[in-house]
Each structure stands twice: as C-alpha cells, then as structure tokens.
Amino acid sequence: LDGAFDQMEQWFDDNEPDLVRHSDELVFGADAVLLGRESYDFFREYWPAQTDDRGFAAHYNALPKYVASTTLTGPLDWNATLIEGDVAETARGLRDQYASIISHGYGKLAAALVDAGLVDEIHAGIHPFLVGNAEDRLRSPHPVGLKLLGVETYDSGIIAARYAPR
C-alpha cells in the first residue's frame, strides 16, 4: 500500500487462493505476452525453472512473448521475439493475431501502450502490507500485515480500503 515494488519475498503470498484464481484466469486466458525489457529480464530468470500441479508455469513458459527494448538484440530465449521498430505498430499487429495479450509492469512500455490507445484493461493488485522502506512513505522497522476492514468503491473508480494492522 505504500507503493513498494521491491522486497516481494517479505510480503507476497503466491499461495493465496484468490490471487491464484485471478492469476489463473489471466494467464490461462492469454494467447501471448507483451513485455518491456526489465520485466522480460526478471521473468526469464524466474519462470523457466518453475513447475506446479496446475500447469500454470508450463502454460506461461509456452506462451509466445514479445519484448520491447532498445538495448536488447535478438534472437531472444524463452520463446520470445524482440520487437524491432515501432512498438505501437507492432502491438496493433499482435492484437490482430492474438485474441488475448497480457502484459506485466507499469513502466515505459505500459505508458506507450496507454498513450497509443492499445490497453483494454489494467489490473492493479493492492497487497495489504506496509513495507515502509522508502524515504517519502510511512516508515516501519519491518513489513506490517494488514487485515481488511471494509471497501468502498466510487463512480470515479477510486477504491477506499480500510485496514487494521494484523
């Protein structure tokens, strides 16, 4: 909740049933993956070595991946293709080729896709932990787990969530 994207080992629970269900719906429903360089580098180090009983890892590893980067050179590994040229133009072509494309991260690629009108949905996960490791955020000597007390949603799209420390 304090905007941290690092130190996931301290707070991210990949066995949480609702998260597993949501991830399964997204990944098993996908035909391709569109990644920026940083996400590609991070995921290709992690996913190829993963296995599970649901077939999630096998499906994700088998999906064709398209990588937007100005620093990588092809060919790429992990069933990936480097996007050469205009990313928005390539993404438009991929939308014609695949029924459902997923992308991860909120960096330069996401901004470019939003600017080009190529994003249909954004899924943002709010994980109920205060990590407290950044200078301009709530500070805590350790991650604090939170219990959800209530949620209000507004027509504007704002979600007001109330939490208490666990």
C-alpha positions as CSV (number, residue, x, y, z in Angstrom):
1,L,0.0,0.0,0.0
2,D,2.9,2.3,0.4
3,G,3.9,1.9,-3.2
4,A,6.8,-0.5,-2.8
5,F,7.5,-2.9,-5.6
6,D,10.7,-4.5,-4.2
7,Q,11.4,-6.9,-1.4
8,M,8.5,-9.2,-2.5
9,E,9.8,-12.1,-0.5
10,Q,8.7,-10.2,2.7
11,W,5.1,-9.8,1.8
12,F,4.0,-11.5,-1.5
13,D,2.0,-14.7,-0.9
14,D,1.7,-16.6,-4.1
15,N,-0.4,-19.3,-2.4
16,E,-3.2,-17.0,-1.5
17,P,-6.3,-18.7,-3.1
18,D,-7.9,-15.5,-4.6
19,L,-4.6,-14.4,-6.1
20,V,-4.1,-17.9,-7.6
21,R,-7.6,-17.9,-9.1
22,H,-7.1,-14.4,-10.6
23,S,-3.7,-15.2,-12.0
24,D,-5.0,-18.5,-13.5
25,E,-7.8,-16.6,-15.2
26,L,-5.4,-14.1,-16.7
27,V,-2.7,-16.4,-17.8
28,F,-4.7,-19.4,-19.0
29,G,-6.9,-17.0,-20.9
30,A,-3.9,-15.4,-22.6
31,D,-2.6,-16.2,-26.1
32,A,0.6,-14.1,-25.9
33,V,2.6,-11.9,-23.5
34,L,4.0,-8.4,-24.2
35,L,6.9,-7.3,-22.0
36,G,9.3,-4.5,-21.5
37,R,13.0,-5.3,-21.1
38,E,13.1,-5.2,-17.3
39,S,10.0,-7.4,-16.9
40,Y,11.4,-9.8,-19.6
41,D,14.8,-10.0,-17.8
42,F,13.1,-10.6,-14.4
43,F,10.6,-13.2,-15.6
44,R,13.0,-15.2,-17.8
45,E,15.3,-15.7,-14.8
46,Y,12.4,-17.0,-12.7
47,W,9.8,-18.8,-14.8
48,P,11.7,-21.3,-16.9
49,A,12.7,-23.1,-13.7
50,Q,9.2,-23.2,-12.2
51,T,6.8,-26.2,-12.1
52,D,3.4,-26.6,-10.5
53,D,0.5,-29.1,-10.4
54,R,-2.0,-26.7,-12.2
55,G,0.2,-26.4,-15.3
56,F,0.4,-22.6,-14.8
57,A,4.2,-22.5,-15.3
58,A,4.2,-24.7,-18.3
59,H,1.4,-22.6,-19.9
60,Y,3.2,-19.3,-19.1
61,N,6.5,-20.6,-20.4
62,A,4.9,-21.8,-23.6
63,L,3.2,-18.6,-24.4
64,P,4.8,-16.5,-27.2
65,K,6.4,-13.4,-25.7
66,Y,7.1,-10.1,-27.5
67,V,9.7,-7.8,-25.9
68,A,10.0,-4.1,-26.4
69,S,13.6,-3.0,-25.8
70,T,16.1,-0.5,-27.2
71,T,19.0,-2.3,-25.6
72,L,18.5,-6.0,-26.3
73,T,19.5,-7.7,-29.5
74,G,17.9,-10.8,-30.9
75,P,17.4,-13.6,-31.1
76,L,15.9,-13.9,-27.6
77,D,15.4,-17.0,-25.5
78,W,12.3,-18.2,-23.5
79,N,10.0,-18.3,-26.6
80,A,10.5,-14.5,-27.0
81,T,10.7,-12.2,-30.0
82,L,12.3,-8.8,-29.9
83,I,10.1,-6.0,-31.2
84,E,12.0,-4.1,-33.8
85,G,10.7,-0.8,-35.0
86,D,7.6,1.0,-33.7
87,V,6.2,-0.7,-30.6
88,A,2.7,0.6,-31.0
89,E,2.5,-0.5,-34.6
90,T,3.8,-4.0,-33.6
91,A,1.3,-4.2,-30.8
92,R,-1.6,-3.3,-33.2
93,G,-0.5,-6.2,-35.4
94,L,-0.3,-8.5,-32.4
95,R,-3.9,-7.6,-31.4
96,D,-5.0,-8.8,-34.9
97,Q,-3.1,-12.0,-34.4
98,Y,-4.0,-12.9,-30.8
99,A,-7.4,-12.8,-29.0
100,S,-5.9,-12.0,-25.6
101,I,-2.5,-10.5,-24.9
102,I,-1.3,-9.8,-21.3
103,S,1.5,-7.5,-20.2
104,H,3.1,-7.1,-16.8
105,G,4.6,-4.0,-15.2
106,Y,3.9,-0.3,-15.3
107,G,7.0,1.1,-16.9
108,K,7.8,2.7,-20.3
109,L,6.1,0.0,-22.3
110,A,2.8,0.4,-20.4
111,A,2.8,4.1,-20.8
112,A,3.5,3.8,-24.5
113,L,0.6,1.3,-24.9
114,V,-1.8,3.5,-23.0
115,D,-0.8,6.6,-25.0
116,A,-1.4,4.7,-28.2
117,G,-4.9,3.5,-27.1
118,L,-3.9,-0.1,-27.0
119,V,-4.8,-1.0,-23.5
120,D,-8.2,-2.5,-22.9
121,E,-7.9,-3.3,-19.1
122,I,-5.5,-2.6,-16.3
123,H,-5.4,-5.0,-13.4
124,A,-3.7,-3.5,-10.3
125,G,-3.1,-5.6,-7.2
126,I,-3.1,-3.9,-3.9
127,H,-1.4,-6.1,-1.4
128,P,-2.3,-5.5,2.3
129,F,1.2,-4.8,3.6
130,L,3.1,-1.7,4.6
131,V,6.7,-2.3,3.7
132,G,7.9,1.1,4.9
133,N,11.3,1.2,3.2
134,A,11.1,4.4,1.2
135,E,12.0,7.9,2.4
136,D,8.8,9.5,1.5
137,R,6.4,6.9,2.8
138,L,5.2,5.5,6.1
139,R,8.2,4.1,7.9
140,S,8.2,0.8,9.8
141,P,11.1,-1.3,11.0
142,H,9.5,-4.4,9.4
143,P,6.6,-5.2,7.0
144,V,3.2,-4.8,8.7
145,G,0.5,-7.2,7.6
146,L,-2.9,-5.7,7.3
147,K,-6.5,-7.0,7.8
148,L,-9.2,-5.7,5.5
149,L,-12.0,-4.0,7.5
150,G,-14.0,-2.7,4.6
151,V,-14.0,-1.4,1.0
152,E,-16.0,1.4,-0.7
153,T,-15.9,2.0,-4.4
154,Y,-16.9,5.2,-6.1
155,D,-18.1,6.0,-9.6
156,S,-14.8,7.8,-10.3
157,G,-13.0,4.4,-9.9
158,I,-11.5,5.2,-6.6
159,I,-11.4,2.4,-4.1
160,A,-11.3,3.4,-0.4
161,A,-10.0,0.4,1.6
162,R,-9.9,0.4,5.4
163,Y,-7.3,-1.8,7.1
164,A,-6.1,-2.6,10.6
165,P,-2.7,-4.0,11.5
166,R,-2.8,-7.8,11.9
